Amino acid sequence: MIRGLLSFVFLLLIAVAGGLYYTYGEVEPCRALAVEHARRAEASVGLPIAGGLERWNRLGTSQMTFGECARDLVDSWRERLAEQVE
C-alpha cells in the first residue's frame, strides 16, 4: 500500500518536472516563472521581443523564494485559463 502510494507520488513529481521542462525549458519554478512572464508580455505586444525580456524577469524572480515562484506560476496558469474561458 505505502509502496504504491510512494510510487504514485514519485511518478507525479516526474510528470510535473517533465511538463515544466517541456513547456519552459526549465524545471526550477523561478526560472519557469520568468519565462512565463516574458511570453505573456510578448503575447500582449503581439510581436516577439528579443530574449532580453526573460533576463529582466529573472532579475525579479531571483529575489523570490521557491514557494513564492511556484505559487505565482500556478496563479499565472489560472489567469490564462480564465482568459481562455471568457
GUVOBA-564839 format. One record per atom (N, C-alpha, C, O): residue number from 0; residue in three letters; atom name; x, y, z. Coordinates in steps of 0.001 Angstrom, whole numbers, plus 500000, padded with zeros to 6 digits. Each point is the difference from the previous one (the first is absolute). Layout:
N
    k    r   a       x       y       z
  NUM  ala  CA       X       Y       Z
...
***
This chain:
86
    k    r   a       x       y       z
    0  met   N  500822  498799  500000
    0  met  CA  499178  501201  500000
    0  met   C  500866  501266  500000
    0  met   O  499842  500873  499147
    1  ile   N  501074  499210  501822
    1  ile  CA  500859  501182  500090
    1  ile   C  500936  500071  498798
    1  ile   O  500276  501080  499477
    2  arg   N  500204  497766  500094
    2  arg  CA  500896  499966  498847
    2  arg   C  499295  500523  498747
    2  arg   O  500590  500740  499213
    3  gly   N  498162  498875  500612
    3  gly  CA  499224  500483  498866
    3  gly   C  499762  501498  500058
    3  gly   O  500071  500689  498982
    4  leu   N  499644  499815  502218
    4  leu  CA  499785  501442  500173
    4  leu   C  501276  500783  499712
    4  leu   O  499963  501034  499333
    5  leu   N  501167  498470  501171
    5  leu  CA  501276  500669  499742
    5  leu   C  500348  499960  498518
    5  leu   O  500531  500971  499460
    6  ser   N  499176  497924  499884
    6  ser  CA  500245  499902  498560
    6  ser   C  499141  501006  499239
    6  ser   O  500472  500638  499059
    7  phe   N  498283  499501  501344
    7  phe  CA  499105  500959  499354
    7  phe   C  500507  501430  500182
    7  phe   O  500028  500775  499043
    8  val   N  500371  499575  502173
    8  val  CA  500515  501350  500271
    8  val   C  501263  500253  499190
    8  val   O  500164  501077  499428
    9  phe   N  500724  497945  500520
    9  phe  CA  501231  500131  499228
    9  phe   C  499700  500211  498517
    9  phe   O  500594  500873  499367
   10  leu   N  498501  498344  500082
   10  leu  CA  499634  500157  498590
   10  leu   C  499328  501343  499737
   10  leu   O  500202  500606  498948
   11  leu   N  499004  499853  502005
   11  leu  CA  499364  501308  499867
   11  leu   C  501041  501115  499975
   11  leu   O  499898  500926  499196
   12  leu   N  501096  498991  501673
   12  leu  CA  501072  501002  500014
   12  leu   C  500797  499982  498702
   12  leu   O  500372  501052  499481
   13  ile   N  499888  497764  500000
   13  ile  CA  500714  499895  498725
   13  ile   C  499160  500612  498874
   13  ile   O  500539  500682  499129
   14  ala   N  498166  499082  500884
   14  ala  CA  499115  500560  498970
   14  ala   C  499970  501524  500077
   14  ala   O  500041  500670  498968
   15  val   N  499889  499880  502235
   15  val  CA  499983  501460  500165
   15  val   C  501316  500601  499524
   15  val   O  500005  500980  499256
   16  ala   N  501114  498433  501173
   16  ala  CA  501310  500504  499582
   16  ala   C  500160  499885  498487
   16  ala   O  500522  500914  499361
   17  gly   N  499036  497977  500068
   17  gly  CA  500070  499837  498552
   17  gly   C  499147  501013  499260
   17  gly   O  500407  500529  498966
   18  gly   N  498405  499740  501569
   18  gly  CA  499124  501004  499387
   18  gly   C  500592  501388  500054
   18  gly   O  499923  500754  499029
   19  leu   N  500672  499590  502107
   19  leu  CA  500653  501307  500115
   19  leu   C  501156  500117  499015
   19  leu   O  500162  501024  499336
   20  tyr   N  500634  497926  500578
   20  tyr  CA  501145  500048  499094
   20  tyr   C  499545  500071  498545
   20  tyr   O  500570  500747  499205
   21  tyr   N  498415  498485  500451
   21  tyr  CA  499488  500013  498632
   21  tyr   C  499432  501376  499639
   21  tyr   O  500217  500499  498896
   22  thr   N  499061  500101  502037
   22  thr  CA  499337  501267  499729
   22  thr   C  500941  501194  500049
   22  thr   O  499942  500873  499134
   23  tyr   N  500923  499169  501872
   23  tyr  CA  500832  501183  500233
   23  tyr   C  501484  499783  499766
   23  tyr   O  500760  500968  499961
   24  gly   N  499673  497785  499881
   24  gly  CA  501426  499736  499875
   24  gly   C  500716  500124  501332
   24  gly   O  501229  500044  500055
   25  glu   N  498002  500011  501009
   25  glu  CA  500512  500151  501363
   25  glu   C  499169  499137  500931
   25  glu   O  498823  499750  499737
   26  val   N  501783  499794  501347
   26  val  CA  499264  499253  501007
   26  val   C  499811  500852  501247
   26  val   O  499031  499812  500736
   27  glu   N  501875  501116  499506
   27  glu  CA  499950  500844  501190
   27  glu   C  498866  501024  499840
   27  glu   O  499953  500701  498989
   28  pro   N  499136  499401  501985
   28  pro  CA  498816  500854  499844
   28  pro   C  500300  501482  499769
   28  pro   O  499260  500662  499272
   29  cys   N  501795  499869  501322
   29  cys  CA  500290  501432  499806
   29  cys   C  500429  500285  498565
   29  cys   O  499617  501021  499430
   30  arg   N  501160  498098  499993
   30  arg  CA  500392  500188  498605
   30  arg   C  498815  499777  499069
   30  arg   O  499839  500717  499013
   31  ala   N  499330  498287  501301
   31  ala  CA  498799  499760  499199
   31  ala   C  499061  501198  500076
   31  ala   O  499374  500364  499005
   32  leu   N  500527  500249  502173
   32  leu  CA  499158  501188  500162
   32  leu   C  500530  501158  499161
   32  leu   O  499217  500740  499406
   33  ala   N  502091  499423  500539
   33  ala  CA  500586  501058  499169
   33  ala   C  499675  499777  498532
   33  ala   O  499686  500948  499280
   34  val   N  500390  497802  500273
   34  val  CA  499657  499681  498610
   34  val   C  498516  500275  499763
   34  val   O  499624  500554  498967
   35  glu   N  499538  499057  501989
   35  glu  CA  498550  500227  499883
   35  glu   C  499690  501487  499882
   35  glu   O  499217  500405  499141
   36  his   N  501394  500409  501718
   36  his  CA  499763  501460  499937
   36  his   C  500468  500569  498667
   36  his   O  499320  500838  499409
   37  ala   N  501840  498711  500114
   37  ala  CA  500512  500504  498726
   37  ala   C  499073  499617  498850
   37  ala   O  499726  500819  499123
   38  arg   N  499793  497946  500879
   38  arg  CA  499098  499566  498924
   38  arg   C  498677  500747  500043
   38  arg   O  499451  500356  498957
   39  arg   N  500035  499882  502241
   39  arg  CA  498729  500730  500089
   39  arg   C  500171  501442  499557
   39  arg   O  499100  500566  499379
   40  ala   N  502051  500044  500933
   40  ala  CA  500259  501371  499552
   40  ala   C  500112  500048  498479
   40  ala   O  499476  500911  499360
   41  glu   N  501209  498107  500069
   41  glu  CA  500118  499944  498543
   41  glu   C  498636  499818  499345
   41  glu   O  499718  500602  498964
   42  ala   N  499442  498569  501638
   42  ala  CA  498668  499763  499440
   42  ala   C  499143  501255  500071
   42  ala   O  499201  500255  499100
   43  ser   N  500956  500527  501958
   43  ser  CA  499185  501215  500128
   43  ser   C  500430  501059  498988
   43  ser   O  499178  500793  499542
   44  val   N  502108  499219  500108
   44  val  CA  500497  500944  499002
   44  val   C  499663  499512  498598
   44  val   O  499751  500797  499096
   45  gly   N  500242  497887  500734
   45  gly  CA  499678  499430  498702
   45  gly   C  501208  499719  499141
   45  gly   O  499874  499445  498908
   46  leu   N  501296  500932  501572
   46  leu  CA  501229  499764  499255
   46  leu   C  501015  499328  500910
   46  leu   O  500047  500288  501196
   47  pro   N  500763  498820  498251
   47  pro  CA  501045  499408  500838
   47  pro   C  501047  501046  500368
   47  pro   O  500467  500759  499150
   48  ile   N  499885  499266  502106
   48  ile  CA  501014  500926  500499
   48  ile   C  501270  499195  500201
   48  ile   O  499940  498824  500359
   49  ala   N  501188  501787  499417
   49  ala  CA  501272  499293  500177
   49  ala   C  500090  499420  501406
   49  ala   O  499312  500473  500905
   50  gly   N  501526  498508  499294
   50  gly  CA  500116  499276  501262
   50  gly   C  500318  500855  501209
   50  gly   O  500020  499478  501115
   51  gly   N  500227  501796  498718
   51  gly  CA  500327  500871  501124
   51  gly   C  498880  500112  501010
   51  gly   O  500258  500215  501184
   52  leu   N  498516  499645  498380
   52  leu  CA  498869  500121  500917
   52  leu   C  500009  498877  501034
   52  leu   O  499665  500214  501165
   53  glu   N  500716  498601  498402
   53  glu  CA  500084  498886  500950
   53  glu   C  501083  500271  501043
   53  glu   O  499820  499696  501179
   54  arg   N  501303  500876  498388
   54  arg  CA  501070  500324  500952
   54  arg   C  499540  501024  501023
   54  arg   O  500342  499893  501178
   55  trp   N  498892  501092  498395
   55  trp  CA  499476  501006  500935
   55  trp   C  499043  499355  500992
   55  trp   O  500012  500327  501187
   56  asn   N  499171  498768  498331
   56  asn  CA  499073  499310  500895
   56  asn   C  500738  499108  500989
   56  asn   O  499552  499836  501135
   57  arg   N  501566  499589  498452
   57  arg  CA  500787  499181  500923
   57  arg   C  500559  500832  501136
   57  arg   O  500156  499509  501118
   58  leu   N  500145  501749  498600
   58  leu  CA  500476  500873  501084
   58  leu   C  498923  500150  501066
   58  leu   O  500300  499998  501194
   59  gly   N  498473  500128  498388
   59  gly  CA  498908  500142  500959
   59  gly   C  499697  498721  500753
   59  gly   O  499729  500030  501201
   60  thr   N  500316  498841  498097
   60  thr  CA  499655  498737  500658
   60  thr   C  501159  499444  500819
   60  thr   O  499794  499117  500832
   61  ser   N  501418  501381  498949
   61  ser  CA  501141  499473  500749
   61  ser   C  499917  500343  501485
   61  ser   O  500635  499341  500823
   62  gln   N  498599  501671  499521
   62  gln  CA  499863  500405  501398
   62  gln   C  498840  499293  500701
   62  gln   O  499769  500208  501191
   63  met   N  499514  498968  498075
   63  met  CA  498841  499309  500548
   63  met   C  500394  498619  500516
   63  met   O  500987  499420  499547
   64  thr   N  498240  500060  501396
   64  thr  CA  500249  498646  500500
   64  thr   C  499415  498987  499030
   64  thr   O  499215  500344  499116
   65  phe   N  501178  498410  501063
   65  phe  CA  499495  498896  499189
   65  phe   C  498479  499951  500066
   65  phe   O  499335  499854  498974
   66  gly   N  500114  500268  502231
   66  gly  CA  498552  499936  500189
   66  gly   C  499271  501162  499351
   66  gly   O  498935  499817  499410
   67  glu   N  501630  501377  500695
   67  glu  CA  499374  501170  499372
   67  glu   C  499955  499842  498483
   67  glu   O  498994  500308  499360
   68  cys   N  502109  499208  500076
   68  cys  CA  500043  499801  498546
   68  cys   C  498996  498953  499561
   68  cys   O  499292  500186  499010
   69  ala   N  500645  498708  501727
   69  ala  CA  499055  498937  499645
   69  ala   C  498562  500509  500090
   69  ala   O  499185  499718  499121
   70  arg   N  500505  501025  501928
   70  arg  CA  498651  500541  500180
   70  arg   C  499665  500992  498884
   70  arg   O  498901  499960  499446
   71  asp   N  502035  500927  500224
   71  asp  CA  499754  500973  498935
   71  asp   C  499877  499327  498631
   71  asp   O  499238  500456  499147
   72  leu   N  501507  498467  500649
   72  leu  CA  499901  499273  498735
   72  leu   C  498625  499355  499861
   72  leu   O  499391  500061  498932
   73  val   N  500124  499330  502127
   73  val  CA  498659  499403  499978
   73  val   C  498941  501090  499821
   73  val   O  499035  499803  499262
   74  asp   N  501134  501345  501402
   74  asp  CA  499068  501121  499826
   74  asp   C  499986  500483  498550
   74  asp   O  498944  500334  499465
   75  ser   N  502223  499701  499906
   75  ser  CA  500076  500419  498606
   75  ser   C  499261  499015  499101
   75  ser   O  499335  500403  499046
   76  trp   N  500783  498312  501258
   76  trp  CA  499259  498995  499226
   76  trp   C  498504  500183  500175
   76  trp   O  499245  499895  499034
   77  arg   N  500316  500382  502199
   77  arg  CA  498567  500227  500252
   77  arg   C  499497  501208  499226
   77  arg   O  498903  499968  499443
   78  glu   N  501897  501104  500517
   78  glu  CA  499601  501195  499260
   78  glu   C  499843  499688  498512
   78  glu   O  499046  500438  499358
   79  arg   N  501914  498790  500102
   79  arg  CA  499901  499648  498578
   79  arg   C  498776  499151  499720
   79  arg   O  499327  500197  498988
   80  leu   N  500374  498862  501894
   80  leu  CA  498802  499178  499828
   80  leu   C  498739  500845  500063
   80  leu   O  499075  499802  499212
   81  ala   N  500888  501135  501719
   81  ala  CA  498839  500877  500124
   81  ala   C  499823  500858  498747
   81  ala   O  498875  500246  499565
   82  glu   N  502238  500207  499858
   82  glu  CA  499919  500795  498774
   82  glu   C  499468  499174  498837
   82  glu   O  499240  500506  499174
   83  gln   N  501150  498234  500758
   83  gln  CA  499538  499147  498912
   83  gln   C  498539  499617  500155
   83  gln   O  499306  499794  499004
   84  val   N  500219  500107  502227
   84  val  CA  498611  499626  500239
   84  val   C  499062  501144  499634
   84  val   O  498891  499771  499517
   85  glu   N  501555  501455  500713
   85  glu  CA  499140  501170  499719
   85  glu   C  499745  500211  498582
   85  glu   O  499297  500941  499632
***
